[in-house]
Amino acid sequence: MYIAMNRFKVAKGSEADFETVWRERDSHLQDLPGFVEFHLLRGPEREDHTLYASHTVWESPRHFEDWTRSDAFRQAHANAGNHRPTYLGRPEFEGFEAVQVITRE
């Protein structure tokens, strides 16, 4: 299992717009080999921003890497630059390979 996360600092007052962009975009993820699930997470509020993280789970790092080179990736990110005023700084990517997984049976 591989988890790909991007952390976003969203300017105060832009949270609803940020969430709408994510809710309405066509990511094409559900059609991709190795894709397991996606989450958009809202985190703590700070003085000037609210922290968010996008979190995708993949069967392997290779599946994630294949997605980043795909047309689906380019289409999903085509308008990302149009929303820059919403962000403070650039998104921060973090990738993790699962070492141990415990699930509820």
C-alpha positions, -999 to +999 in steps of 0.1 A: +000+000+000+011+035-008-004+068+006+002+100-013-007+132+006-006+169-003-009+194+025-024+228+017-025+260+037-058+276+026-062+313+033-089+322+059-122+328+042-113+306+012-122+273+027-156+269+010-142+278-024-113+253-019-137+225-009-160+232-038-131+230-063-121+196-049-157+183-048-165+194-083-133+183-101-133+152-122-102+134-109-107+102-130-092+083-100-119+056-097-110+044-133-073+039-126-055+006-119-043+004-083-064+032-070-080+023-036-095+055-021-094+093-018-100+116+011-099+154+015-092+162+051-098+195+069-073+201+097-067+227+123-073+264+119-044+288+124-044+326+125-041+331+087-050+297+073-068+263+076-047+232+070-061+206+045-046+174+032-056+154+001-049+117+008-050+090-018-044+053-012-028+031-039-020-006-041+017+003-047+041+032-053+042+021-090+004+026-094+007+062-080+037+070-102+018+056-133-011+080-124+013+110-122+024+103-158-012+098-171-036+119-191-060+116-162-035+133-140-030+162-165-067+166-168-073+166-131-046+192-125-053+214-156-068+243-137-049+240-105-030+272-111-063+292-113-068+287-075-034+300-062-048+330-043-067+304-022-033+289-010-006+303+012+026+289-004+028+257-025+012+224-016+036+201+003+037+165-010+044+135+012+045+099+001+044+069+024+048+032+019+028+011+044+049-008+069+021-023+089-017-023+082-043-033+108-079-035+095-112-041+112-126-075+103 
